[in-house]
Amino acid sequence: MHNKKKAVTTLLPLALASAIGMTLSQSAVAEIMLYDKDDTTFTVDGYFNTFYVSSDVDRAGEQFDRDQSRVKMGFLPNYIGFNFGKQLDELKVGGRSSFWVTINDSDTNGTETGIDVRQFYGTASNDQWGEVLFGKDFGLFGRSNIFLDEMLTGYGQVSDTLGLVDFGGVSFGNIGTGYPYPFPTSQVTYRSPVMSGLRVAVGIMDPVDTTNDASSALDEAYQDSPRFETEITYQFEVAGAQIYSWVNGMQQTSKNTDSTVDEVDSQGVGYGVQAKMGGFSVTASGFQAEGINPFYTNNAGEAQLRDVDSDGYLLQGSYTFGKNRIALSSGKTKDDGNGLGTAADYETRGIAYFRTINDNLKLVAEVNQFELTGRDTSAIDEDTRTYAIGAALSF
C-alpha cells in the first residue's frame, strides 16, 4: 500500500498542477497588452493565489490521524502566460505559452522550484471555417467538466491516502471525486465556428501506454493509431435562463509486442449542463470510462488499465449577490481498483464563500469534507475535513 501511495503522490498532483489554470487561460481574465501594432498583438496574463489551510485527518490506522496546517496554493496553481496574435488578411494566427510554478515545495525542494510548461501551442483561424490548434494543450475528454467547476478558484479535497495533505503542489479540487483531469498533451485539434450556439471540437492526441505487463520486462506497449478526443458544446437560452451543455469523449487502442498480452481499448464519455438565471447557477456533470485512469487521462506511470472501469458525478449550485458568491458542491467517483489497487469510492462535499474585492482580487473561505471508502477492505478508509481561507490575484 505504501508503494501505491508513493506512486499516486508523485504523479497525480503533477497532473493537477497543469490543468487547473485551464479555465483561467480561456476565461475573462484581464490581459495586459504589451504590444498592439500593425495587426499584431502580444499580451500577458497571470494568476497568484495562497491559502492558509487546516486538515483534520482521520484514517484507518491511528498513526495517520492528525491536524495538519499548511500555507500553500489552492486547486489552481500560480502561473504566467504569454499570448501572440497576428491578422494576415482573412487568416488569423496566434500562439500561447504558459508557465506554472508551485509556492509550497520548499520543504522538499529548497529553492529549486520547477517551472512547468503546460501550454505551448499555435493556432490558425478564420471566421468561416473555424480554428486549428497544434501543440500542447489540455485534452477534450473531461474538459468542460473541470472548466465549469463552481469551486475551481477554491481549494477542494486533499486526500491523505493519496499523499495530498503534505504534498508540495496543488490541492485536488474535484479531480478524482467527480471527473478525471484532462491532462495537457501534444495534439492537433480542430474547432468549428460557433453555429447558432453549437460548436464542435475534434482532435488527435499523442497516445498513452496502457498494456504494460509488470510480470514481463521484455514486452513493449504500442499504439498504431493516435488517441481520438472530441467535445460538442451547445449554448442556448430558455425562459430567461442561460444554458450551457456539453458532451465529450475519447477512444484509444493500445497493443503489446507480446502476443499473449491482450490489447486495451480505452474509451470514455463526459457530459454536463450548466444553467444560470439571475444570481443563481446550477451545474450537473458526470463521466463513464473504461481502460482510463480515473484521476487523469494521460496514465502517468503506465499502469495496466485493461480491467479498469470508473464513473462519477458532480452536482453544484451557487448564488451571487453583489460582490459575494456562495457555492455548494457534492461529487463522487467510483473506481474499481486502479487508484489504490482495490475498489473504492472517492467522495467530497464542500461549501465556499467568494468575495470580489475588485476585478483582480478575490478572497475565498471554504470547508471541504473528503471520504474514501474501500469496497473490499476498510484498511484504506479515510475521512478528512479541510478548512481553507485565501486570496487570489489575477491579471
PyMOL commands that set and color helices and strands:
alter all, ss='L'
color gray80, all
select helices_A, chain A and resi 2-19+22-26+62-64+106-109+143-147
alter helices_A, ss='H'
color red, helices_A
select strands_A, chain A and resi 32-37+40-59+66-72+78-88+91-101+116-126+130-137+185-191+198-205+221-222+227-238+241-256+264-277+280-290+309-321+324-335+344-356+361-374+382-394
alter strands_A, ss='S'
color yellow, strands_A
deselect
rebuild
show_as cartoon
